[in-house]
Amino acid sequence: MKVAITGKGGVGKTTLSSTLARLYADEGRTVLAADVDPDANLGLALGLSQEEVDAIIPISKMRDLAKERTGASDDNKFYKLNPYVADIPEKFAKTVNGVKLLVMGTVDLGGSGCVCPEHVMLKSILSAMTYRKDDVVIMDMEAGLEHLGRGTAANMDQFIVVIEPGSRSVQTYRNVKRLAADLGVKRVRVVANKIRDEQDEQFIRSQIPEEDLLGFIHYNLEIMDADRNGKSPYDYSSAAIEEIRKIKEILDKDE
């Protein structure tokens, strides 16, 4: 099971990512959760304290490691484009509630569009994670569609787009589906979050093909309370857990 969870900022990607990760971990599965969002908060959602999150150095900031693995140096303008990185998740992941968390960070390429050693290493790690045959890999992606343009998650089994009941959010799903197809990812599914009532559900059903709709997560003040207190939604809301458990049961059928 290798899924990349994407969508606009604030739609609930991290709530879904963290809860799925903990559900799989509770089953005894090996779960690797990668925070690929520059505004990294998956650690909090999994149950780390703010102090623990602040102490994590993103992989993108480990410049010495990037140079070591790629063979880059100040004097050497040439470096490996396929460095060995298979050991990095085990070495640098932080285990929280049974989930191995890897904070990737991001690399600012600036206006030059250069491919620096840090960027090469990040892409190599994400690619290597997709070959972990027996593991569950969940990527909490950055907001927007830039990662699709870079091909960061091209080897994932599927994308899950988290949307809200609104036309702009539905358009995001359509854009992701189009761009994912260009990368060879054929399965793009939807989880509709912050659903208030039957009218919201009917709107989603009218816009999303039935085969692409994984399920609904209803508007939930407990999830907001968890976020406000820097806690894991998994420890705050049994209602949200059960809704996401049903989504997971559908995903399990894909394995």
Salt bridges, closest charged atoms under 4 A:
GLU27 OE2 - LYS248 NZ 2.56
GLU68 OE2 - ARG69 NE 3.51
ASP74 OD1 - LYS67 NZ 3.49
ASP87 OD1 - ARG69 NH1 2.89
ASP87 OD2 - LYS91 NZ 3.15
GLU90 OE1 - LYS100 NZ 2.93
GLU90 OE2 - ARG132 NH2 2.60
GLU118 OE2 - ARG63 NE 3.68
ASP135 OD2 - ARG132 NE 2.78
GLU142 OE2 - ARG150 NH2 2.56
GLU164 OE2 - LYS194 NZ 3.00
ASP200 OD2 - ARG196 NE 2.83
GLU201 OE1 - ARG205 NH2 3.97
GLU201 OE2 - HIS218 NE2 2.84
ASP212 OD2 - LYS177 NZ 2.54
ASP225 OD1 - ARG228 NH2 2.29
ASP235 OD2 - ARG22 NH1 3.15
GLU242 OE2 - ARG245 NE 3.24
GLU243 OE2 - HIS218 ND1 2.58
ASP252 OD2 - LYS248 NZ 2.80
ASP254 OD1 - ARG187 NH1 2.93
ASP254 OD2 - ARG189 NH1 2.99
GLU255 OE2 - ARG29 NH2 2.87
